[in-house]
Amino acid sequence: MALLQISEPGQAPDPHQRRIAVGIDLGTTHSLVAALRHGVPECLPDAQGRVLLPSVVCYLDGQRRQVGHAARALQAEHAGDCIASAKRLMGRRLADVAGAAQLPYELVDQPGMVAVRTRQGLKTAVEVSAEILATLRQRAEDSFDDELFGAVITVPAYFDDAQRQATKDAAQLAGLNVLRLINEPTAAAVAYGLDHGSEGLYAVYDLGGGTFDVSLLRLSKGVFEVVATGGDAALGGDDFDHLLAGWALQQADRQTASAADRGALLAAARSTREELSSRDSAVLECLLGGRPLRVTVSRAQLEALCAPLVERTLAALRRVLRDARVQRDEVLGVVMVGGATRTPMVRRAVAEFFGPGAEARVLTNVNPDEVVAIGAAIQANALAGNAQDGQLLLLDVIPLSLGIETMGGLVERLIERNTTIPVAKAQEFTTYQDGQTAMALHVVQGERELVADCRSLARFELRGIPPMAAGVARIRVSFQVDADGLLSVSARESVSGVEASVVVKPSYGLADDQVAQMLRDGFAHAQQDMQLRALREARVEADRLLLATQSALQADAALLSEADRRDIELLMGVLREAAQGSDHDAINAAAEALARGTEGFAAARMNRGIRQALAGRSIEDV
Amino acid sequence: MNIGDDDFTLFGLPEAFAVDGARLDQRWRELQTEVHPDRFAAQGAAAQRVAMQWSVRVNEAYRRLKDPLSRAAYLCERRGAPIDAECNTAMPRDFLMQQMAWRESLDDAQDAPALHALHAQLDSDEQALLQRLQQALDVQPDAPAAAAQVRALMFLRRFRGDLERRLDALDA
């Protein structure tokens, strides 16, 4: 990929060719995919009309696997091979996973990232998430009967670099082109159109099935700054159901005897709770051990039962406001996310928390299950160049500081938290001992002074430093954080002129070649489908590249020497010929050669375009 | 317009310490609207790389111009009087007295009200130092004197950090 199509920013080069871009909410308990249809963002349903896909993957005998509803149905029977809540394991080591002992499956610590032992071998959260993403991708492609141009995937605001990288790798495995990773609260705010001219502080109250997150955003001129985040990783809507189920058993003086009983009771509790959102009384009904259970529940009873849980969410809200040193009345609005926020007592409690007259500021009119995916879809559409106004620009900040370990286990911060991305920073370090020829670099993320209290992202060594007295070498370490919040680090010794540089992708263990291996292993696709798909994709890409190159040559031949132009035309000829054949590797190789050969030309056109745009603005200003 | 242009040229602002904050913010947003990689998401890797370089450059200049201290340091350096805080500790003579007064106040302060009072004192002292810095940069102009003021302000910031940690410890 290298040659670019230059067009008006924010517009597709061919107005008739709309690119299909989706937003994906990859959630702990369920996931969704949304896209714009006829200019309206909506969640895409599966063949049965369901938009929520349970985030569950079940590994069965004979390389078979089930994803979503089918996997959830198998959970009781195949507890050890059904992986739910994989999001909690993304980019984590075993020691980082809270409540690992309560999980129904067996965790295995691995360098980099924890894995689950299944009958199909060890599976990481990246692979499990890739299955879910591939399922949603398939759903979207079926909906539009076309291939996807790309996706915006949401992540919690507090996700660190390793967790973001893991999410991006899962998308790559699922064959998705990631346009951007954006923060979930940011996506929710976009769904409410808060990016259009809203200024000030907004809270996002996200009560999911199994987690509670609260974030405070400061909006100013299209910049979404995550001021503070907090929550309770062990509190969710499911806890409301557990309480109600336990209470119902007590009322009827009954007990559950089997996993099937417990499942039936919980499902009944959930539907009763949902019914009570719109009625004053409902009947909880199910079969336990073949005998019917019937308990009448009033809304008041439910609310008394759940009051302590709601109070816990308010305590988290108070903590976040205190962290940010913000008063309640400074918050202009609260975006409600997650199905459990439909519960009237939750809405009431949040409104009361923010004081008299706050009801109007509690934003609930977008479906709380869908709001994150909808916001992601709006952003995906803009990034694909489909947006009419093209003005949506989210400037995110980095959630946690990035630094490097220095002598004595201290952290030298290179990039402070809440710095707007993309950002690059460099700092010089030196050697500690005479004649030192190598340097161990340890990249960490966090707000604490000691390395031991921060999260370790990557370690690498710079070798081949010429022997010098201690303190003479000049090692320049550069950090670069891209628009997704992903870091790359490089180091170079500059005094001697000897260049030794290394670029690390902060890795939780999955190296690029491992990802490639998984792709070769036919991940999420049958082998034959893979071959056909690869060929089709290669041809599409080759056509796109040829077309773009041709129009670039027509428009800006003046930027090229005659020799350069001949070289490019030669490469185009090779690619055209390869695209006639059926060897996708050959097509990709020829496309890559053309992309490389036109990189300088592309960069020159781009620089000129930007300079013209900036110069145009300056003249307007005068 | 070049990526290597100085921060003021890039933002179309006069090269001076006094900066119109609203105009700086607006200009930053305009520039990011033109150069952010998201605007080129559909245009391949080379375009992304170039856009990223520009976007990083614009953020760097914005951060430097936004903070009065880094803006002043940048101006001093451009005028041949780099700050070099590690090897040059020249500060205005009367600032030493002020430093000693702060230290004594911090040692004497035993409770939150006393610490808050010192915090307020630091805020007003900082304003006075910034005023003098503007004199040295925009009026006289005297770059070495300005650099000495910048070092004094850097000291003030570190001192305020110590004070805020004491306040945090009281809250906890």
Chai-1 contact restraints between the chains, C-beta under 6 A:
chainA,res_idxA,chainB,res_idxB,connection_type,confidence,min_distance_angstrom,max_distance_angstrom,comment,restraint_id
A,M1,B,G44,contact,1.0,0.0,6.0,A-B,restraint_1
A,M1,B,A45,contact,1.0,0.0,6.0,A-B,restraint_2
A,A2,B,G44,contact,1.0,0.0,6.0,A-B,restraint_3
A,A2,B,A45,contact,1.0,0.0,6.0,A-B,restraint_4
A,A2,B,A46,contact,1.0,0.0,6.0,A-B,restraint_5
A,L4,B,Q43,contact,1.0,0.0,6.0,A-B,restraint_6
A,L4,B,G44,contact,1.0,0.0,6.0,A-B,restraint_7
A,L4,B,A47,contact,1.0,0.0,6.0,A-B,restraint_8
A,Q5,B,Q43,contact,1.0,0.0,6.0,A-B,restraint_9
A,P9,B,R39,contact,1.0,0.0,6.0,A-B,restraint_10
A,L179,B,A41,contact,1.0,0.0,6.0,A-B,restraint_11
A,K221,B,R29,contact,1.0,0.0,6.0,A-B,restraint_12
A,L383,B,D38,contact,1.0,0.0,6.0,A-B,restraint_13
A,L383,B,A41,contact,1.0,0.0,6.0,A-B,restraint_14
A,A384,B,A42,contact,1.0,0.0,6.0,A-B,restraint_15
A,G385,B,A42,contact,1.0,0.0,6.0,A-B,restraint_16
A,L393,B,T33,contact,1.0,0.0,6.0,A-B,restraint_17
A,L393,B,H36,contact,1.0,0.0,6.0,A-B,restraint_18
A,T420,B,N59,contact,1.0,0.0,6.0,A-B,restraint_19
A,P422,B,M52,contact,1.0,0.0,6.0,A-B,restraint_20
A,P422,B,S55,contact,1.0,0.0,6.0,A-B,restraint_21
A,P422,B,V56,contact,1.0,0.0,6.0,A-B,restraint_22
A,V423,B,N59,contact,1.0,0.0,6.0,A-B,restraint_23
A,A424,B,V56,contact,1.0,0.0,6.0,A-B,restraint_24
A,A483,B,P37,contact,1.0,0.0,6.0,A-B,restraint_25
A,E599,B,A46,contact,1.0,0.0,6.0,A-B,restraint_26
A,A602,B,A46,contact,1.0,0.0,6.0,A-B,restraint_27
A,A603,B,A46,contact,1.0,0.0,6.0,A-B,restraint_28
A,A603,B,V50,contact,1.0,0.0,6.0,A-B,restraint_29
A,M606,B,A47,contact,1.0,0.0,6.0,A-B,restraint_30
A,M606,B,V50,contact,1.0,0.0,6.0,A-B,restraint_31
A,I610,B,V35,contact,1.0,0.0,6.0,A-B,restraint_32
A,I610,B,W54,contact,1.0,0.0,6.0,A-B,restraint_33
A,R611,B,M1,contact,1.0,0.0,6.0,A-B,restraint_34
A,A613,B,E34,contact,1.0,0.0,6.0,A-B,restraint_35
A,L614,B,M1,contact,1.0,0.0,6.0,A-B,restraint_36
A,A615,B,M1,contact,1.0,0.0,6.0,A-B,restraint_37
A,R617,B,E30,contact,1.0,0.0,6.0,A-B,restraint_38
A,S618,B,G12,contact,1.0,0.0,6.0,A-B,restraint_39
